[in-house]
């Protein structure tokens, strides 16, 4: 992996702590879903819970700003590669 990463000029590797939920935007996604779609689910099957989680992910993703706010909250950024003309 290190050898491959060295050859990727667009990729920057950062060493992170073993467990750093404050640096993981997915933790904020799960928090948003747990307070609505997964709050006290009463499904009879595991598939009901999976469907509720999927609805939550779609709800979050349908908002143009919410997923980006999760990333902003971590202090991390995405720097897209500049297109070459």
Backbone as CSV, one residue per row, in Angstrom:
resi,resn,N_x,N_y,N_z,CA_x,CA_y,CA_z,C_x,C_y,C_z
1,UNK,0.830,-1.176,0.000,0.000,0.000,0.000,0.884,1.253,0.000
2,UNK,1.905,1.257,0.836,2.786,2.435,0.878,3.446,2.688,-0.468
3,UNK,3.892,1.628,-1.119,4.539,1.776,-2.424,3.558,2.363,-3.442
4,UNK,2.327,1.897,-3.411,1.314,2.427,-4.323,1.028,3.889,-3.998
5,UNK,0.889,4.212,-2.717,0.545,5.579,-2.304,1.621,6.578,-2.698
6,UNK,2.868,6.172,-2.655,3.964,7.067,-3.026,3.836,7.520,-4.479
7,UNK,3.319,6.664,-5.333,3.184,6.976,-6.759,1.950,7.814,-7.086
8,UNK,1.111,8.100,-6.114,-0.128,8.847,-6.349,0.088,10.313,-5.966
9,UNK,0.318,11.169,-6.947,0.588,12.579,-6.638,-0.640,13.309,-6.088
10,UNK,-1.811,12.774,-6.271,-3.042,13.402,-5.801,-3.379,13.006,-4.367
11,UNK,-2.664,12.026,-3.811,-3.026,11.449,-2.521,-2.090,11.927,-1.423
12,UNK,-2.677,12.384,-0.327,-1.904,12.749,0.859,-2.338,11.840,1.991
13,UNK,-1.390,11.162,2.600,-1.696,10.274,3.715,-1.442,11.005,5.026
14,UNK,-2.359,10.825,5.944,-2.243,11.420,7.272,-2.365,10.312,8.296
15,UNK,-1.468,10.294,9.260,-1.564,9.312,10.338,-2.611,9.805,11.333
16,UNK,-3.584,8.963,11.593,-4.661,9.293,12.522,-4.589,8.372,13.735
17,UNK,-5.150,8.805,14.850,-5.200,7.927,16.015,-6.010,6.668,15.693
18,UNK,-5.767,5.615,16.470,-6.458,4.347,16.234,-7.975,4.505,16.299
19,UNK,-8.457,5.301,17.220,-9.892,5.542,17.326,-10.099,7.040,17.483
20,UNK,-10.652,7.653,16.463,-10.845,9.094,16.478,-12.208,9.432,15.884
21,UNK,-13.291,9.213,16.636,-14.618,9.481,16.080,-14.815,10.942,15.679
22,UNK,-14.116,11.857,16.320,-14.247,13.277,15.962,-13.671,13.566,14.579
23,UNK,-12.821,12.680,14.060,-12.235,12.859,12.735,-12.917,12.005,11.668
24,UNK,-14.019,11.354,12.055,-14.704,10.451,11.137,-16.094,10.989,10.809
25,UNK,-16.274,11.529,9.584,-17.587,12.058,9.206,-18.699,11.024,9.295
26,UNK,-18.366,9.737,9.162,-19.388,8.692,9.242,-20.026,8.633,10.629
27,UNK,-19.275,8.981,11.656,-19.840,8.996,13.009,-20.986,10.007,13.093
28,UNK,-20.832,11.139,12.412,-21.881,12.164,12.402,-23.087,11.697,11.588
29,UNK,-22.825,10.965,10.516,-23.921,10.399,9.730,-24.739,9.435,10.588
30,UNK,-24.053,8.513,11.268,-24.771,7.555,12.100,-25.525,8.244,13.220
31,UNK,-24.933,9.296,13.768,-25.615,10.042,14.824,-26.916,10.650,14.295
32,UNK,-26.871,11.207,13.089,-28.062,11.818,12.489,-29.143,10.769,12.223
33,UNK,-28.735,9.593,11.813,-29.693,8.528,11.504,-30.263,7.912,12.787
34,UNK,-29.408,7.764,13.807,-29.869,7.145,15.060,-30.917,7.987,15.776
35,UNK,-30.886,9.304,15.564,-31.854,10.158,16.261,-33.204,10.215,15.558
36,UNK,-33.282,9.718,14.320,-34.561,9.721,13.590,-34.960,8.321,13.163
37,UNK,-34.383,7.894,12.062,-34.813,6.635,11.444,-34.550,5.411,12.334
38,UNK,-33.503,5.448,13.116,-33.178,4.289,13.942,-33.521,4.495,15.418
39,UNK,-34.298,5.527,15.710,-34.735,5.759,17.090,-35.905,4.825,17.387
40,UNK,-35.700,3.872,18.256,-36.738,2.924,18.671,-37.404,2.188,17.513
41,UNK,-36.612,1.539,16.652,-37.247,0.792,15.562,-38.032,-0.397,16.119
42,UNK,-39.151,-0.663,15.522,-39.999,-1.766,15.982,-40.209,-2.795,14.877
43,UNK,-39.203,-2.974,14.024,-39.339,-3.926,12.930,-39.273,-5.359,13.424
44,UNK,-39.876,-6.234,12.674,-39.873,-7.656,13.014,-38.642,-8.375,12.478
45,UNK,-37.951,-7.753,11.511,-36.826,-8.398,10.862,-35.654,-7.427,10.772
46,UNK,-34.474,-7.989,10.662,-33.278,-7.178,10.500,-33.382,-6.314,9.237
47,UNK,-34.038,-6.823,8.211,-34.205,-6.067,6.964,-34.970,-4.767,7.213
48,UNK,-35.870,-4.755,8.193,-36.600,-3.527,8.523,-35.648,-2.460,9.049
49,UNK,-34.703,-2.885,9.848,-33.705,-1.945,10.386,-32.792,-1.460,9.266
50,UNK,-32.387,-2.366,8.388,-31.546,-1.988,7.252,-32.277,-1.004,6.347
51,UNK,-33.557,-1.219,6.128,-34.355,-0.290,5.312,-34.434,1.079,5.968
52,UNK,-34.600,1.105,7.290,-34.663,2.379,8.013,-33.335,3.108,7.903
53,UNK,-32.230,2.380,8.027,-30.908,3.001,7.893,-30.714,3.567,6.491
54,UNK,-31.160,2.824,5.495,-31.044,3.296,4.109,-31.881,4.551,3.889
55,UNK,-33.074,4.595,4.460,-33.900,5.806,4.351,-33.184,6.992,4.989
56,UNK,-32.533,6.760,6.104,-31.794,7.832,6.770,-30.636,8.337,5.931
57,UNK,-29.907,7.413,5.326,-28.789,7.810,4.461,-29.308,8.629,3.287
58,UNK,-30.412,8.205,2.695,-30.998,8.961,1.575,-31.472,10.336,2.036
59,UNK,-32.040,10.418,3.243,-32.482,11.718,3.769,-31.296,12.661,3.913
60,UNK,-30.221,12.173,4.491,-29.041,13.009,4.691,-28.461,13.429,3.344
61,UNK,-28.361,12.485,2.422,-27.755,12.781,1.118,-28.629,13.673,0.241
62,UNK,-29.925,13.731,0.524,-30.801,14.587,-0.275,-30.612,16.064,0.070
63,UNK,-29.985,16.330,1.192,-29.675,17.701,1.592,-28.277,18.023,1.059
64,UNK,-28.159,19.057,0.238,-26.873,19.378,-0.389,-25.815,19.837,0.600
65,UNK,-26.208,20.318,1.764,-25.234,20.859,2.713,-24.911,19.917,3.867
66,UNK,-25.831,19.076,4.257,-25.640,18.261,5.452,-24.435,17.329,5.379
67,UNK,-24.253,16.538,4.323,-23.063,15.671,4.292,-21.758,16.469,4.349
68,UNK,-21.731,17.619,3.687,-20.518,18.444,3.717,-20.275,19.030,5.101
69,UNK,-21.363,19.279,5.847,-21.189,19.813,7.197,-20.524,18.777,8.096
70,UNK,-20.781,17.491,7.844,-20.115,16.443,8.614,-18.613,16.505,8.386
71,UNK,-18.213,16.678,7.143,-16.788,16.780,6.820,-16.194,18.046,7.429
72,UNK,-16.902,19.157,7.313,-16.423,20.416,7.874,-16.232,20.309,9.383
73,UNK,-17.140,19.625,10.046,-17.070,19.463,11.496,-15.777,18.756,11.931
74,UNK,-15.271,17.857,11.103,-14.052,17.136,11.443,-12.807,18.003,11.302
75,UNK,-12.914,19.083,10.526,-11.737,19.907,10.259,-10.923,19.388,9.084
76,UNK,-11.366,18.277,8.490,-10.673,17.714,7.339,-11.217,18.356,6.064
77,UNK,-10.455,18.292,4.998,-10.883,18.874,3.726,-10.596,17.892,2.594
78,UNK,-11.264,18.135,1.494,-11.013,17.388,0.264,-10.486,18.396,-0.742
79,UNK,-9.358,18.091,-1.310,-8.766,18.960,-2.321,-8.779,18.218,-3.650
80,UNK,-9.773,18.496,-4.495,-9.834,17.772,-5.775,-8.651,18.154,-6.660
81,UNK,-8.249,17.195,-7.465,-7.150,17.419,-8.398,-7.558,18.466,-9.426
82,UNK,-6.685,19.405,-9.685,-6.955,20.446,-10.669,-6.914,19.826,-12.063
83,UNK,-7.975,20.010,-12.844,-7.965,19.435,-14.198,-6.899,20.089,-15.052
84,UNK,-6.251,19.274,-15.868,-5.225,19.798,-16.775,-5.868,20.110,-18.114
85,UNK,-5.513,21.250,-18.666,-6.060,21.670,-19.967,-5.250,21.120,-21.096
